[in-house]
């Protein structure tokens, strides 16, 4: 009998998990009191699962979704989920969730095509081992206890089908979750179950459902015994446990290292803080990627420990005291955010490095519902939304209206391209009054003229003449303004045309398939012909335009 665990099933599980976490996000955040009552466990797990799903869709972008028999298979899909979760993990709970997906991915790879109930059992067992090994000082009554119960139930399940194993694991996880209240003093005092364990139950329940377990057989997930108003009582409980000894959460990605130096890093971080979690992608030989998490007071010491171990990047720091008080039930944990819609891995990374939260699209524009969820996921009271595409603007406006009805202040700046979005982001200043900041960002976007190059696929009549297949078309303001013989000539001609009206900065984004030489030649030509203009070239990664230009 063929396995029902395949790439398409993993896609359905990811989508179901994300949707379920979106529904339960506020509730999970509400009962988050350990190790710090910062009210973000649900949000962190949701954002981590979204990152996993984004990577899965990128992996299958060229082959189409749903997968085809000739396209990447189950092992490739599972590896993409694990990789996306590792890179996009948020908070301690997100780091643990990434190891759940890594355990499943490694077991599926080892199954060599026979992805059955045995592989599911092995995946949960490996997930438990990886997650527990990731935490420097594991404690019972946390998500680790819930994951252990799920793995043991899967191992001992007498059923032969994947559905039976997943159902047994979920039921055991629910039972273990109920027990967490009595296992940790912090949870008992607040009268709640463990928030990370609750999030894991949501993910396991989505897997059981995706494998065909009837919804009427789903176990009742326990809520908090005493509804935890995320605020004074819960916060005091956590503070009394000593969690306030550390004021900051520090996270970064690490590469250029090895197991020995990672072990030393884990020891160094344990000496300067707590909630230490260091997890990798399983690659050996010094080429792997690691995600590092610690609560500490000395940010510099944590980052320096990373530098000693390898090459840290994507460093993020969150101060617990900066989180917004719980008058809104803990829903908002920061005052300001910029949410940007982009296409392409590299430009998404560029936007994140510039301080934006990102919605990554993979061809199809995100709908209003997806944007509403992303706005909520920022956990910010004031959000500037940059759609970066006229097709997305209408969805963005509907999402903003829905978010405003729910108490979040959202302003849409109708950017028509990613370069306008990056220009707006470049002048964003969280220290300014929100209204003044929006005006500055809107002016920067409006002052950026954009254009791009396309390769003609067929004969057509344009405003500037007849084009043939293979001709390079220069596009500006939605119209063809030039026809060039190749990309290099087209890039220079388009830049010269756009600079006719003046400009101080030219920004070029190279497409996914464009050669690096294209950007280098353009920069060299412009420095010679327009020495007064600064030129910046980035790898944008967009699939449609080989080159996008912006002039400010």
C-alpha positions as CSV (number, residue, x, y, z in Angstrom):
1,X,0.0,0.0,0.0
2,X,1.5,3.4,-1.0
3,X,2.3,5.8,1.8
4,X,0.0,8.7,2.3
5,X,2.9,10.8,3.6
6,X,4.2,12.6,0.6
7,X,5.1,16.2,-0.4
8,X,1.5,17.2,-0.9
9,X,0.5,15.9,2.5
10,X,3.4,17.9,4.1
11,X,2.0,21.0,2.3
12,X,-1.5,20.3,3.7
13,X,-0.1,19.8,7.2
14,X,1.9,23.0,7.0
15,X,-1.1,25.0,5.8
16,X,-3.4,23.4,8.5
17,X,-0.9,24.1,11.2
18,X,-0.5,27.7,10.2
19,X,-4.2,28.2,10.1
20,X,-4.7,26.6,13.4
21,X,-1.9,28.6,15.0
22,X,-3.5,31.8,13.6
23,X,-6.8,30.9,15.3
24,X,-5.1,30.0,18.6
25,X,-2.3,32.6,18.6
26,X,-3.9,35.1,21.0
27,X,-4.9,32.4,23.4
28,X,-1.4,30.8,23.4
29,X,0.1,34.2,23.9
30,X,-2.3,34.9,26.7
31,X,-1.1,32.0,28.9
32,X,2.6,32.5,28.2
33,X,4.2,32.9,31.7
34,X,7.3,30.7,31.4
35,X,10.3,31.3,31.2
36,X,9.3,35.0,30.8
37,X,5.8,36.3,30.7
38,X,6.4,38.2,27.4
39,X,3.2,37.0,25.8
40,X,4.7,35.9,22.4
41,X,4.9,32.1,22.3
42,X,1.9,31.7,20.0
43,X,3.1,34.5,17.7
44,X,6.6,33.0,17.6
45,X,5.4,29.6,16.7
46,X,3.1,31.0,14.1
47,X,5.8,33.0,12.5
48,X,8.2,30.0,12.5
49,X,5.6,27.8,10.8
50,X,4.9,30.5,8.3
51,X,8.6,30.7,7.5
52,X,8.6,26.9,7.0
53,X,5.7,27.1,4.6
54,X,7.3,30.0,2.7
55,X,10.5,27.9,2.1
56,X,8.4,24.9,1.0
57,X,6.6,27.1,-1.6
58,X,9.9,28.5,-2.8
59,X,11.3,25.0,-3.1
60,X,8.5,24.0,-5.4
61,X,8.2,27.3,-7.2
62,X,9.7,26.1,-10.4
63,X,8.0,22.7,-10.4
64,X,4.6,24.0,-9.4
65,X,2.3,23.2,-6.6
66,X,0.9,20.7,-5.8
67,X,3.9,18.5,-6.5
68,X,4.0,16.3,-9.5
69,X,5.5,12.7,-9.7
70,X,8.5,14.1,-11.7
71,X,9.1,17.0,-9.3
72,X,10.8,17.1,-5.9
73,X,9.6,14.5,-3.6
74,X,8.7,14.1,0.1
75,X,12.3,14.2,1.4
76,X,12.9,17.5,-0.5
77,X,9.7,19.0,0.9
78,X,10.5,17.9,4.4
79,X,14.0,19.3,4.2
80,X,12.6,22.6,2.9
81,X,10.2,22.8,5.9
82,X,13.0,22.2,8.3
83,X,15.3,24.7,6.6
84,X,12.6,27.4,6.6
85,X,11.8,26.9,10.2
86,X,15.4,27.0,11.3
87,X,16.1,30.2,9.4
88,X,12.8,31.9,10.4
89,X,12.6,30.6,14.0
90,X,11.4,33.2,16.5
91,X,11.9,32.9,20.2
92,X,12.6,29.8,22.2
93,X,9.4,28.1,21.2
94,X,10.1,28.7,17.5
95,X,13.6,27.1,17.9
96,X,12.0,24.0,19.5
97,X,9.4,23.8,16.7
98,X,12.2,24.0,14.1
99,X,13.7,20.9,15.7
100,X,10.4,19.0,15.4
101,X,10.4,19.7,11.7
102,X,14.1,18.7,11.4
103,X,13.4,15.4,13.2
104,X,10.6,14.6,10.8
105,X,12.8,15.6,7.8
106,X,15.7,13.4,8.8
107,X,13.5,10.4,9.4
108,X,11.8,10.9,6.1
109,X,15.2,11.1,4.4
110,X,16.3,7.9,6.1
111,X,13.1,6.1,5.0
112,X,14.3,6.3,1.4
113,X,10.9,6.4,-0.1
114,X,9.0,4.2,2.3
115,X,7.5,7.0,4.3
116,X,5.1,5.1,6.5
117,X,4.0,4.8,10.1
118,X,7.5,3.7,11.0
119,X,9.0,6.8,9.6
120,X,6.5,8.9,11.5
121,X,7.4,7.1,14.7
122,X,11.1,7.7,14.0
123,X,10.5,11.3,13.1
124,X,8.8,12.1,16.4
125,X,11.5,10.2,18.4
126,X,14.2,12.1,16.6
127,X,12.4,15.4,17.1
128,X,12.3,14.8,20.8
129,X,16.0,14.0,21.0
130,X,16.9,17.0,19.0
131,X,14.7,19.4,20.9
132,X,15.9,18.2,24.3
133,X,19.5,18.4,23.2
134,X,19.0,22.0,22.0
135,X,18.1,23.3,25.4
136,X,21.0,23.9,27.8
137,X,18.8,23.4,30.9
138,X,15.7,21.5,30.1
139,X,12.8,21.4,32.6
140,X,9.8,19.2,32.9
141,X,6.4,20.7,32.4
142,X,7.4,22.5,29.2
143,X,7.0,21.7,25.5
144,X,9.8,19.2,25.9
145,X,7.6,17.1,28.2
146,X,4.7,17.2,25.7
147,X,6.9,16.2,22.8
148,X,8.4,13.3,24.8
149,X,4.9,12.0,25.5
150,X,3.9,12.2,21.9
151,X,7.1,10.4,20.8
152,X,6.6,7.6,23.3
153,X,2.9,7.2,22.4
154,X,3.9,7.0,18.7
155,X,6.5,4.3,19.5
156,X,4.1,2.2,21.6
157,X,1.1,2.6,19.3
158,X,-0.1,-0.8,18.1
159,X,-1.6,0.6,14.9
160,X,0.1,0.1,11.5
161,X,-1.2,3.2,9.8
162,X,0.2,6.7,9.8
163,X,-3.2,8.0,10.9
164,X,-3.3,5.8,14.0
165,X,0.2,6.8,15.0
166,X,-0.5,10.5,14.6
167,X,-3.8,10.2,16.5
168,X,-2.0,8.4,19.4
169,X,0.7,10.9,19.5
170,X,-1.7,13.8,19.6
171,X,-3.9,12.2,22.4
172,X,-0.7,11.6,24.5
173,X,0.4,15.2,23.9
174,X,-2.9,16.5,25.1
175,X,-2.7,14.4,28.2
176,X,0.8,15.6,28.9
177,X,-0.2,19.2,28.3
178,X,-2.8,18.9,31.1
179,X,-0.1,17.7,33.4
180,X,2.2,20.7,32.8
181,X,0.2,22.9,35.2
182,X,1.3,20.7,38.1
183,X,4.9,20.3,36.9
184,X,6.1,23.9,36.9
185,X,5.5,26.2,39.9
186,X,5.1,29.2,37.5
187,X,2.3,27.5,35.6
188,X,0.6,26.3,38.8
189,X,0.6,29.8,40.3
190,X,-1.0,31.3,37.2
191,X,-3.3,28.3,36.7
192,X,-2.4,27.7,33.1
193,X,-0.9,24.9,30.9
194,X,2.4,25.5,29.1
195,X,2.1,27.8,26.2
196,X,4.7,26.1,24.0
197,X,3.2,22.7,24.8
198,X,-0.2,24.0,23.7
199,X,1.3,25.2,20.4
200,X,2.9,21.8,19.8
201,X,-0.5,20.1,20.4
202,X,-2.0,22.4,17.8
203,X,0.6,21.4,15.3
204,X,0.3,17.6,16.0
205,X,-3.5,17.8,15.9
206,X,-3.2,19.4,12.4
207,X,-1.0,16.5,11.3
208,X,-3.5,13.9,12.6
209,X,-6.3,15.7,10.8
210,X,-4.2,16.0,7.5
211,X,-3.7,12.2,7.8
212,X,-7.4,11.6,7.9
213,X,-8.4,11.3,11.5
214,X,-12.1,12.4,11.7
215,X,-12.5,15.7,13.4
216,X,-15.1,14.3,15.8
217,X,-12.3,12.1,17.2
218,X,-10.0,15.0,18.0
219,X,-9.2,15.2,21.8
220,X,-10.3,18.2,23.7
221,X,-7.3,20.6,24.1
222,X,-7.2,21.9,27.6
223,X,-7.4,25.6,28.1
224,X,-6.0,27.5,31.1
225,X,-7.6,26.4,34.4
226,X,-7.8,30.1,35.4
227,X,-7.9,32.4,32.4
228,X,-4.5,34.1,32.6
229,X,-5.0,37.8,32.0
230,X,-1.5,38.5,30.5
231,X,-0.6,41.1,33.0
232,X,0.0,41.8,36.6
233,X,-0.5,38.3,38.2
234,X,1.1,36.3,35.5
235,X,3.9,38.7,35.1
236,X,4.5,38.8,38.8
237,X,4.6,35.0,38.9
238,X,7.3,34.9,36.3
239,X,9.3,37.7,37.8
240,X,9.3,36.0,41.2
241,X,10.8,32.9,39.5
242,X,13.8,34.9,38.7
243,X,13.2,35.4,34.9
244,X,13.7,39.1,35.4
245,X,17.4,38.5,36.1
246,X,17.8,38.9,32.3
247,X,16.5,41.9,30.4
248,X,17.1,40.9,26.7
249,X,16.4,38.1,24.3
250,X,19.3,37.7,21.7
251,X,19.0,35.6,18.6
252,X,21.2,35.1,15.6
253,X,22.1,32.7,12.8
254,X,25.6,31.2,12.8
255,X,27.6,29.6,10.1
256,X,31.3,28.9,9.5
257,X,31.6,26.8,12.6
258,X,31.7,23.1,13.7
259,X,30.3,20.9,16.5
260,X,33.2,21.5,18.8
261,X,32.9,25.3,18.7
262,X,29.1,25.1,18.9
263,X,29.5,23.1,22.2
264,X,31.9,25.8,23.5
265,X,29.4,28.5,22.4
266,X,26.5,26.7,24.3
267,X,28.7,26.7,27.4
268,X,29.7,30.4,27.0
269,X,26.0,31.4,26.6
270,X,25.0,29.4,29.6
271,X,27.5,31.3,31.6
272,X,26.0,34.7,30.6
273,X,22.3,33.9,30.5
274,X,19.5,31.4,30.5
275,X,16.9,29.9,28.1
276,X,19.9,28.9,25.9
277,X,19.0,27.0,22.8
278,X,21.5,26.3,19.9
279,X,20.1,24.2,17.0
280,X,21.5,23.3,13.6
281,X,20.4,21.9,10.3
282,X,22.4,18.6,10.7
283,X,25.0,19.4,8.1
284,X,28.5,18.3,9.0
285,X,31.9,19.4,7.9
286,X,31.7,23.1,9.0
287,X,29.1,24.0,6.3
288,X,26.0,23.9,8.4
289,X,23.7,26.7,9.7
290,X,22.8,27.2,13.3
291,X,20.1,29.2,15.1
292,X,21.2,30.6,18.5
293,X,18.9,31.9,21.3
294,X,19.6,33.3,24.8
295,X,18.1,35.5,27.5
296,X,20.9,37.7,28.9
297,X,21.9,41.2,30.2
298,X,25.2,41.5,28.3
299,X,24.3,41.6,24.7
300,X,27.9,42.2,23.6
301,X,29.1,39.1,25.4
302,X,26.4,37.0,23.7
303,X,27.4,38.3,20.2
304,X,31.1,38.0,21.0
305,X,30.6,34.4,21.9
306,X,29.0,33.9,18.5
307,X,32.0,35.6,16.8
308,X,34.3,33.3,18.6
309,X,32.3,30.3,17.4
310,X,31.9,31.3,13.7
311,X,30.1,34.0,11.7
312,X,27.0,35.4,13.3
313,X,24.4,37.2,11.2
314,X,20.7,38.2,11.3
315,X,21.3,39.4,14.9
316,X,18.1,40.4,16.7
317,X,17.7,41.8,20.2
318,X,14.4,42.3,22.1
319,X,14.2,44.0,25.5
320,X,11.5,42.6,27.6
321,X,10.8,46.0,29.3
322,X,10.0,47.5,25.9
323,X,7.0,45.3,25.4
324,X,3.7,47.1,25.5
325,X,1.8,46.7,28.9
326,X,-1.2,44.3,28.9
327,X,-4.0,46.8,28.8
328,X,-4.9,45.2,25.5
329,X,-4.6,41.7,26.8
330,X,-0.9,41.4,25.8
331,X,-1.8,41.5,22.1
332,X,0.8,44.2,21.2
333,X,4.4,43.7,22.3
334,X,5.9,46.7,20.4
335,X,4.7,50.1,19.3
336,X,5.8,50.4,15.7
337,X,6.5,48.1,12.7
338,X,6.8,48.2,8.9
339,X,5.3,45.3,7.0
340,X,6.5,44.9,3.4
341,X,5.3,42.6,0.7
342,X,8.2,41.3,-1.5
343,X,9.0,38.6,-3.9
344,X,12.4,36.9,-3.9
345,X,14.6,35.5,-1.1
346,X,17.4,38.0,-1.4
347,X,15.2,41.1,-1.4
348,X,13.2,39.7,1.5
349,X,16.5,39.4,3.4
350,X,17.4,42.9,2.4
351,X,14.1,44.2,3.8
352,X,14.5,42.3,7.0
353,X,18.0,43.7,7.5
354,X,16.5,47.2,7.0
355,X,14.1,46.6,9.8
356,X,10.9,45.4,8.1
357,X,8.6,42.5,8.8
358,X,8.1,40.7,5.5
359,X,5.3,38.9,3.6
360,X,7.0,36.8,0.9
361,X,4.9,36.2,-2.1
362,X,5.6,33.4,-4.6
363,X,3.9,34.7,-7.8
364,X,0.3,34.9,-6.6
365,X,-0.4,38.2,-4.8
366,X,-1.3,37.7,-1.1
367,X,-5.0,38.0,-0.3
368,X,-6.5,40.2,2.4
369,X,-6.8,37.4,4.8
370,X,-3.1,36.6,4.6
371,X,-2.2,40.2,5.1
372,X,-4.6,40.5,8.1
373,X,-2.8,37.5,9.7
374,X,0.6,39.1,8.9
375,X,-0.4,42.4,10.4
376,X,-1.5,40.6,13.6
377,X,1.8,38.7,13.5
378,X,3.8,41.9,13.8
379,X,2.4,42.3,17.3
380,X,2.8,46.1,16.8
381,X,0.2,48.7,17.7
382,X,1.1,51.0,14.7
383,X,2.0,49.4,11.4
384,X,2.9,50.9,8.0
385,X,2.0,48.4,5.2
386,X,4.0,48.6,2.0
387,X,2.2,46.5,-0.8
388,X,5.0,47.1,-3.4
389,X,2.6,46.2,-6.2
390,X,-0.6,47.8,-7.6
391,X,-2.3,44.4,-7.6
392,X,-1.7,44.0,-3.9
393,X,-2.8,47.6,-2.9
394,X,-6.5,46.8,-2.9
395,X,-6.0,43.7,-0.7
396,X,-3.8,45.8,1.6
397,X,-6.5,48.4,2.1
398,X,-9.1,45.7,2.9
399,X,-6.7,44.1,5.4
400,X,-5.9,47.4,7.0
401,X,-9.6,48.1,7.4
402,X,-10.1,44.7,9.1
403,X,-7.1,45.3,11.4
404,X,-8.3,48.7,12.4
405,X,-11.6,47.2,13.4
406,X,-9.7,44.9,15.7
407,X,-7.8,47.8,17.4
408,X,-4.6,47.9,15.3
409,X,-3.5,51.2,13.7
410,X,-2.5,50.5,10.1
411,X,-1.6,52.9,7.3
412,X,-1.1,51.7,3.7
413,X,1.5,53.6,1.6
414,X,0.6,52.5,-2.0
415,X,4.0,51.6,-3.2
416,X,4.0,50.2,-6.7
417,X,7.3,48.5,-6.6
418,X,9.8,46.9,-4.2
419,X,12.2,49.8,-4.8
420,X,9.6,52.3,-3.7
421,X,9.1,50.2,-0.7
422,X,12.9,50.1,0.1
423,X,13.1,53.9,-0.4
424,X,10.2,54.3,2.1
425,X,11.9,51.9,4.5
426,X,15.2,53.7,4.2
427,X,13.7,56.9,5.8
428,X,11.6,55.1,8.4
429,X,12.5,56.5,11.9
430,X,10.8,54.8,14.9
431,X,11.7,57.9,17.0
432,X,9.5,60.2,14.9
433,X,5.9,60.8,15.6
434,X,3.9,58.1,13.6
435,X,2.1,60.7,11.5
436,X,5.4,62.5,10.6
437,X,7.1,59.2,9.8
438,X,4.3,58.1,7.4
439,X,4.6,61.4,5.6
440,X,8.4,61.0,5.2
441,X,8.0,57.4,4.0
442,X,5.3,58.4,1.5
443,X,7.4,61.2,0.1
444,X,10.4,59.0,-0.3
445,X,8.3,56.4,-2.1
446,X,6.8,59.0,-4.4
447,X,10.2,60.4,-5.2
448,X,11.5,57.1,-6.5
449,X,11.0,56.4,-10.2
450,X,11.0,52.7,-11.1
451,X,11.5,50.7,-14.3
452,X,12.5,47.2,-15.3
453,X,13.6,44.9,-18.1
454,X,11.6,42.0,-19.6
455,X,12.6,39.6,-22.3
456,X,9.9,39.4,-25.0
457,X,8.5,35.9,-25.5
458,X,6.6,36.6,-28.8
459,X,6.2,39.1,-31.5
460,X,4.2,42.2,-30.4
461,X,3.5,45.8,-31.3
462,X,4.6,48.2,-28.6
463,X,4.5,52.0,-28.2
464,X,8.0,52.1,-29.5
465,X,7.7,49.6,-32.4
466,X,7.6,45.9,-33.2
467,X,9.5,43.5,-30.9
468,X,10.6,40.0,-31.7
469,X,11.1,37.0,-29.3
470,X,14.3,37.5,-27.3
471,X,14.2,41.3,-27.5
472,X,14.7,43.1,-24.2
473,X,11.9,45.5,-23.3
474,X,12.4,48.5,-21.1
475,X,9.3,49.1,-19.0
476,X,8.5,52.4,-17.1
477,X,5.2,53.4,-15.6
478,X,3.7,50.2,-17.0
479,X,4.6,51.0,-20.6
480,X,7.3,49.8,-23.0
481,X,9.7,52.7,-23.5
482,X,12.5,51.0,-25.4
483,X,13.6,47.8,-27.2
484,X,17.2,46.7,-26.8
485,X,19.2,43.8,-28.2
486,X,20.4,42.4,-24.9
487,X,20.1,43.0,-21.1
488,X,23.3,44.9,-20.7
489,X,22.4,47.5,-23.4
490,X,18.8,47.6,-22.2
491,X,19.9,48.3,-18.6
492,X,22.1,51.2,-19.6
493,X,19.5,52.7,-22.0
494,X,16.8,52.4,-19.4
495,X,19.0,54.0,-16.7
496,X,19.9,56.9,-19.0
497,X,16.3,57.5,-19.8
498,X,15.2,57.5,-16.2
499,X,18.0,59.9,-15.2
500,X,16.9,62.4,-17.8
501,X,14.6,64.0,-15.2
502,X,17.5,64.0,-12.7
503,X,18.5,61.8,-9.8
504,X,21.1,61.2,-7.1
505,X,20.9,57.4,-6.5
506,X,20.3,54.5,-8.8
507,X,19.4,51.2,-7.2
508,X,19.4,48.0,-9.3
509,X,17.9,44.7,-8.2
510,X,19.1,41.6,-10.1
511,X,16.5,38.9,-10.9
512,X,16.8,35.3,-9.8
513,X,18.4,34.2,-13.1
514,X,20.4,37.3,-13.9
515,X,24.2,37.2,-14.0
516,X,26.1,39.2,-11.5
517,X,28.0,40.7,-14.5
518,X,24.8,42.6,-15.5
519,X,24.9,44.7,-12.4
520,X,28.6,45.2,-12.4
521,X,28.6,46.4,-16.0
522,X,25.7,48.8,-15.3
523,X,27.4,50.3,-12.3
524,X,30.7,50.7,-14.2
525,X,28.9,52.4,-17.1
526,X,26.9,54.8,-14.9
527,X,30.0,55.8,-12.8
528,X,31.7,56.8,-16.1
529,X,28.7,58.5,-17.7
530,X,27.0,59.9,-14.6
531,X,29.7,60.4,-12.0
532,X,27.4,62.5,-9.9
533,X,25.1,59.5,-9.3
534,X,25.6,56.9,-6.6
535,X,24.9,53.3,-7.8
536,X,23.8,50.4,-5.6
537,X,23.4,46.8,-6.9
538,X,21.6,44.1,-5.0
539,X,20.6,40.5,-5.7
540,X,16.8,40.9,-5.6
541,X,15.8,37.3,-6.5
542,X,12.6,38.3,-8.3
543,X,11.4,35.7,-10.9
544,X,9.7,38.0,-13.4
545,X,12.1,40.9,-14.1
546,X,15.8,40.2,-14.8
547,X,16.5,43.7,-13.6
548,X,14.5,46.3,-11.7
549,X,15.8,49.9,-11.5
550,X,15.0,52.7,-9.1
551,X,16.1,56.3,-9.4
552,X,15.8,58.7,-6.4
